[in-house]
Amino acid sequence: MDSSHANVNGLHLVVDGMVYGFQKHGGINTYFNEVISRLARRRDVFITLLLPYRCRGKLPKMTGQIFHEPLPAETGWSWKLDQIARPVLQRTNELVTKLRLKKTHSRVTWPSVFQSTYFTISNDSVPQVALAYDMNHELFPEMYQGDWGMWLRSQYRAYLQHATRIIAISQKTKNDVMRFYGIPSTMIDIVYPAVNREVFRPEPENEPLEALRMQIGSSQPYLLYVGGRGGYKNFGGLLEGFAQSSLKNKLHLVVAGKPWRDPERERIHRLGLESRVCLVTHPSDERLRVLYSFAAAFVYPSFHEGFGIPLLEAMACGTPVLASDTAVFREVAGNAAVYFDPDNPADLTRVLEISLTDSVRAEYVARGFEQAAKYSWEKCAEQTLCVYQKASAAAGN
């Protein structure tokens, strides 16, 4: 390697921030924001965030250790990172070096590690760390059809197989990566996400509850659903199970997420749930804390997730969790959730009707606090840094 490309003064992390261009919220956004903000507190880590021309998502707070470099305007799925990576990295290197010289009269030169989200780059002189968040495109190929599905499976395979090291956000995700792509266990590190306990905690005030009741139009208790509703999320199964429950006349279902799509409205109408289902669009984290804190229970009916951060958010807010009986949810939530068969709406109905008594709720609230406390973003950031250091060392940086 050219000695001019050696990293002299700490670890220089370059992060592909393409995800900020096409979604406002999501697990990857949260992961990057929490980890980047914590790594930036270290004096030996310097971060360049490659940002799309237009950002939709909330960005980590820019500090003296975080710099940003604008990417070309083509930020959609057709964007080929490897076609522009080298000039972008060169511009990034120049920017960081200039700022570092200005601030501390020392040098940070060629990037130590490149953290991507979807694409590999052709420059092998920079070690690359891939983030494996789920393998849904392989587990549920029927949900990823046509050219899009073929492209995603091909691209993601190349992305992971080309990486110097891989971060998997759960043991289940690691197992799936090994199973589908034949990548050895020694190349994959498990790093669990967490929940921001400063934000997600029991809401101490009752005033937000009154405002929420006005929005719902009722003082009756409610179940809460948070997140996307397509495909493997099994939102339709939740509606079916709720409609079959005798509790539907005593409970509302509050849904936090994107606006309704027409098929969802039609299904809600067909099930006679128009007056029982309420949508809260794109709530802030503070608003979400209120929704969690006053919910009778949080329901997570997904067929699969890479991890399931909402599980921890709910637990940290003192909300009982009802979750699909899947390997990854068992891994994340342990004995702090009540599980049901996601393929059987009647089983969700059964769980609803046995788990909302005061004694059961109190037991799972206590278990939830204990389980959520096992995860922290500080631990996640430290473990992520260890992976970056492994990747950098493997490349001789």
ABEGO torsion letter per residue (X at the ends): XBAAABBABEBBBBBBAAAAAABABEAAAAAAAAAAAAAAABAABBBBBBBBABBABBBBBBBAABBBBBBBABABAABBAAAAAAAAAAAAAAAAAAAAAAAAGBBBBBBABBBBAABBBABAABBBBBBBABAAAAABAAABBEAAAAAAAAAAAAAAAABABBBBABAAAAAAAAAAAGBBAAABBBBBBBBBAAABBBBABAAAAAAAAAAAGBABBBBBBBEBABEAAGAAAAAAAAAABAAAAABBBBBBEBBBBAAAAAAAAAAGAAAABBBBBGBBAAAAAAAAAABABBBBABABBAAGAAAAAAAAAGBBBBBBBBAAAAAAAEAABBBBBAABAAAAAAAAAAAABAAAAAAAAAAAAAAAAABBAAAAAAAAAAAAAAAAAAAGX
